Amino acid sequence: MPDLPSVPLTVEGSCVLHQMFHFDWSAWKSLPAEEQQAIAKEAADLLARWEQGSATGHPNQSAAFSLLGHKGDLMLIHFRDSFADLNRIELELSQTRLSHYLKISHSYLSMVEMGLYESSAKTYASLAEKGLTPGTPEWNAGVREVLDRQANALAPRLYPEIPKAKHLCFYPMDRKRGEQVNWYTEPMADRQHMMHEHGMIGRRYADSVRQVITGSIGYDDWEWGVDLFADDALVFKKLIYEMRFDRVSAVYASFGQFFLGVRLPSGNLSSWLQGQLIES
């Protein structure tokens, strides 16, 4: 039997952009009330259209969150079918009058990703048993058949609607490649087992938190982005703390900055621009 690939199969969906902004409150407060109202209405109408998304096909939605802490004031997240569509979002926002007061503090580009560790091992073994060699057209066709089948079955999770939860926690992460431990040199079977145990923790929180994993290798500075949506922000602490004791996180994970936001529907944007956070 030939050496089997060590790279797990993945299926991808929506392209995702996170935009974090500082808001120039001093310049904003110097505007006449009538101009503030006109700018707020223009921005709220745009956000409402983005929130609604597509009436047919994939949801292709956006959402706004009021950020806590010094890392920013406002976060926009966008799910679209292509990077070109995300770039159109950036350009459309740049043409609004509100953009004069939005100062980008951070952004993150990624793509919804689902790793298929279990399916990968079974697929590779099955193809090898048929006498196929990795990398040949016949092998690649067998892999493509599995990926297409999985993508169809997982379409709602690959192209998700943005949950209407009150809070969002976003953070990027890597798998370690240091001198002492290296995730990418561990055998496929070991990684599969560890990821299964890691996933079981998340499943225990499925009733209170919605998780969206995005892959960013080749797109941004970290390897994955994690979005957690929940009505009670305490669940973020509970879930992430419990995962710290899991081997995947305790040994192999590195984490970037964490961003916590409160949902800001388009109908409440004008109030937010007047310094009022109305929870819906």
C-alpha positions in Angstrom: 0.0 0.0 0.0 1.4 3.4 -0.9 2.1 6.1 1.7 -1.2 7.9 2.3 -1.4 11.7 2.3 -1.0 13.5 5.6 -3.2 16.5 4.6 -6.8 16.2 5.7 -9.5 17.0 3.2 -11.5 20.2 3.6 -14.6 21.7 2.1 -15.0 25.5 1.8 -17.9 27.9 1.6 -18.5 31.6 2.1 -15.7 34.1 1.9 -15.6 36.1 5.1 -14.3 39.6 6.0 -14.1 41.1 9.5 -13.6 44.8 9.7 -12.8 46.6 12.9 -13.0 50.3 13.2 -12.3 53.2 15.5 -14.9 55.9 15.2 -13.9 59.6 15.2 -16.3 60.8 17.7 -14.8 64.2 18.0 -15.2 65.0 14.3 -18.7 63.4 14.3 -19.9 65.5 17.2 -18.8 68.7 15.4 -21.3 68.1 12.6 -24.7 69.8 12.5 -27.6 67.6 13.7 -29.2 67.6 10.2 -26.0 66.3 8.6 -25.6 63.6 11.2 -29.1 62.4 10.6 -28.6 62.3 6.8 -25.3 60.4 7.2 -26.8 58.0 9.7 -29.8 57.2 7.5 -27.5 56.5 4.5 -25.4 54.1 6.5 -28.4 52.4 8.2 -30.1 51.9 4.8 -26.9 50.3 3.5 -26.5 48.1 6.6 -30.1 47.0 6.3 -29.6 45.9 2.8 -26.5 44.0 3.8 -28.3 42.4 6.7 -31.1 41.2 4.5 -28.7 39.5 2.2 -29.7 37.5 -0.9 -33.3 36.5 -1.5 -32.1 33.5 -3.5 -29.1 31.3 -3.3 -26.6 31.7 -0.4 -27.5 34.2 2.4 -24.6 36.5 1.7 -25.3 38.7 4.8 -23.4 41.2 6.9 -23.9 42.3 10.5 -22.6 45.1 12.7 -21.4 44.8 16.3 -20.5 47.5 18.9 -17.0 46.6 20.1 -15.9 46.6 23.8 -12.5 47.8 24.8 -9.7 49.8 23.1 -9.4 47.6 20.0 -12.2 49.4 18.2 -15.6 50.8 18.3 -17.4 49.0 15.5 -17.0 45.6 13.8 -18.6 44.6 10.6 -18.6 41.0 9.4 -19.5 40.0 5.9 -20.2 36.6 4.4 -20.1 36.5 0.5 -19.6 34.1 -2.3 -16.3 35.4 -3.5 -13.4 37.7 -2.5 -14.4 40.0 -5.3 -17.8 40.4 -3.6 -16.0 41.2 -0.3 -13.9 43.8 -2.1 -17.1 45.3 -3.5 -18.4 45.6 0.0 -15.2 47.5 1.0 -15.6 49.8 -1.9 -19.3 50.4 -1.3 -18.6 51.3 2.3 -15.8 53.6 1.3 -18.2 55.7 -0.8 -20.5 56.5 2.1 -20.2 59.7 4.1 -19.9 57.6 7.3 -16.6 56.2 6.1 -15.0 59.6 6.8 -15.3 58.9 10.5 -14.4 55.2 10.4 -10.7 54.5 10.9 -9.8 50.9 10.3 -8.0 49.3 13.3 -7.9 45.7 12.2 -9.3 43.3 9.6 -9.4 39.6 8.9 -9.9 37.7 5.7 -10.8 34.0 5.6 -13.2 31.4 4.2 -15.7 29.1 5.9 -13.9 25.7 6.2 -14.8 22.3 7.5 -12.1 19.8 8.1 -12.9 16.2 7.2 -10.5 14.2 9.3 -12.6 11.1 9.6 -13.7 11.2 5.9 -10.1 11.8 4.8 -8.7 8.7 6.5 -11.6 6.5 5.2 -11.3 8.0 1.7 -7.5 7.5 1.4 -7.7 4.0 2.7 -10.5 3.1 0.4 -8.8 4.5 -2.7 -5.5 2.7 -1.8 -7.3 -0.6 -1.4 -8.5 -0.2 -5.0 -4.9 0.0 -6.1 -5.0 3.7 -6.8 -1.9 5.9 -6.3 -2.1 9.4 -4.6 -1.9 12.2 -7.2 -3.1 10.2 -10.2 -6.1 11.3 -12.1 -8.1 8.3 -10.8 -7.2 9.1 -7.2 -8.0 12.8 -7.7 -11.4 11.9 -9.2 -12.2 9.7 -6.2 -11.3 12.5 -3.8 -13.3 15.0 -5.8 -16.4 12.7 -5.6 -16.1 12.6 -1.8 -15.6 16.4 -1.6 -18.6 17.2 -3.8 -20.8 14.8 -1.8 -19.7 16.4 1.5 -20.1 19.9 0.2 -23.7 19.3 -0.9 -24.5 17.7 2.5 -22.9 20.5 4.5 -24.1 23.4 2.3 -26.1 25.1 5.1 -23.0 25.1 7.4 -20.7 26.2 4.6 -22.9 29.1 3.6 -24.4 30.1 6.9 -26.9 32.8 7.9 -25.4 35.1 10.5 -27.0 34.1 13.8 -29.1 36.7 15.4 -27.4 36.3 18.7 -26.7 39.2 21.0 -22.9 38.8 21.3 -20.0 37.8 19.1 -16.6 36.7 20.1 -14.0 36.5 17.3 -10.3 35.4 17.5 -7.7 34.0 15.1 -5.5 31.0 15.9 -2.7 28.8 14.7 -1.4 25.3 15.2 2.1 25.4 16.7 5.1 24.6 14.5 7.8 25.2 17.2 10.9 23.3 18.2 9.1 21.3 20.9 5.8 20.4 19.2 4.7 20.6 15.6 1.0 19.8 14.8 1.8 19.3 11.1 4.3 16.5 11.8 1.9 14.4 13.9 0.5 11.3 12.2 -3.0 11.7 10.6 -4.6 9.2 12.9 -3.3 11.1 16.0 -4.5 14.4 14.7 -7.9 12.8 13.8 -8.3 11.5 17.4 -7.4 14.8 19.0 -9.7 16.7 16.8 -12.5 14.3 17.6 -12.0 14.9 21.3 -11.7 18.7 20.7 -15.0 18.7 18.7 -16.9 16.8 21.5 -16.3 19.8 23.8 -17.9 22.2 21.4 -20.9 19.9 20.9 -21.7 20.1 24.6 -22.3 23.9 24.1 -24.3 23.5 20.9 -27.5 24.7 22.6 -26.0 28.0 23.8 -23.3 29.0 21.2 -23.0 28.9 17.4 -19.5 28.4 16.1 -18.2 29.3 12.6 -14.7 28.2 11.7 -13.0 29.9 8.8 -9.7 29.0 7.2 -7.2 31.8 6.5 -4.0 30.0 5.4 -2.7 32.0 2.5 -5.2 34.8 3.2 -4.2 36.4 6.5 -1.6 36.3 9.2 -3.1 33.4 11.2 -4.3 30.0 10.0 -7.9 30.0 11.2 -10.5 32.4 12.5 -13.2 31.5 15.0 -16.6 33.2 15.4 -18.7 32.4 18.4 -22.3 33.7 18.6 -24.3 33.6 21.8 -26.9 35.5 23.7 -25.0 35.1 27.0 -21.4 36.2 26.7 -20.5 34.1 29.7 -20.6 31.0 27.5 -17.5 32.2 25.6 -15.4 32.1 28.7 -16.8 28.7 29.8 -16.3 27.1 26.4 -12.8 28.5 25.6 -11.6 27.8 29.2 -12.7 24.2 29.0 -11.0 23.8 25.6 -7.8 25.1 27.1 -7.5 21.7 28.9 -8.0 19.8 25.7 -4.8 18.5 24.2 -5.3 20.2 20.9 -5.5 23.6 22.5 -3.2 23.0 25.5 -0.3 21.6 23.4 -0.7 22.8 19.9 -2.7 26.0 19.8 -1.7 29.7 19.7 -4.2 32.5 19.8 -4.4 36.0 18.5 -6.4 38.9 19.8 -9.9 38.4 21.0 -12.7 40.8 19.9 -16.0 41.0 21.8 -19.0 42.8 20.3 -22.7 43.5 21.0 -25.1 43.1 18.1 -25.9 46.4 16.5 -28.9 46.0 14.1 -29.3 48.6 11.3 -32.4 50.0 13.0 -30.3 51.0 16.0 -27.4 52.5 14.2 -28.6 56.0 14.4 -29.0 55.7 18.2 -25.5 54.3 18.4 -24.1 57.3 16.5 -25.7 59.4 19.3 -23.9 57.5 22.0 -26.7 55.1 22.9 -26.5 51.3 22.7 -30.0 49.8 22.3 -30.2 46.1 22.7 -32.7 44.2 20.5 
